């Protein structure tokens, strides 16, 4: 049986996406999709750190990347920590990582996410000479939502902070992990408006029938081409981290930079 990612495939432009779920063998699986319309967004790929196994965005064309904001485009995307996995579309993942490391015997992902975003946290953006609050939506032309996920054991939650008429709006969704079931959250609603509309509502349900990470990463990659015409192609990368047991993970990554389409 094939995976059902039609909720993602139907989107004209999804931005970034996080999937959290279980395969039929009850292995926890976290997926990440990366799409881009601008040359700076597309001048990226996902790579795996040799020591920490952190999956992060990396530059493919420094000149093109500099047209955007490296402070918003380069970040860890999926991070394993013991029996936990965290994921995000930006620098806020550092806050979640710090909260877990400072919380012995952490068990409840929704509390980890809540504590991570409790107080504003500012980082310096050298390119644009400004300070960015990484607990709120991104200061770009689309007010891009910050999406994050946390899985500890078999408990999971997703967090989004988005722009609502110029005001910060955040939500935490507790997820019920079951075999062959997954949840999808994207930065944008899925259209191609100007400016883009943020994702709203509960995470979308998907079906996971892949057993290993390579099959599922292919399903994600196939679902994110996007665009309004046959020649459009917004996909950049997809990645999957599968937890086989505590501290043991399987990884798969596909980059358009390597495949060429």
Secondary structure, 3 states (H helix, E strand, C coil): CCCECHHHHCCCCCCEEEEEEECCCCCEEEEEEEECCCHHHHCEEEEECCCCCCEEEEECCHHHHCCCCHHHHCCEEEEEECCEEEEECCCCHHHHHHHHHCCCCCCCHHHHHHHHCCCCCEEEECCCCEEEECCCCCCCCCCCCEEEEEEECCEEEEEEEEEECCEEEEEEEEECCCECEEEEEECECCCCCCCCCECCCCCEEEECCCCCHHHHHHHHHHHCCCCCCCCCCCEEEEEEEEEEECCEEEEEEEEHHHHCC
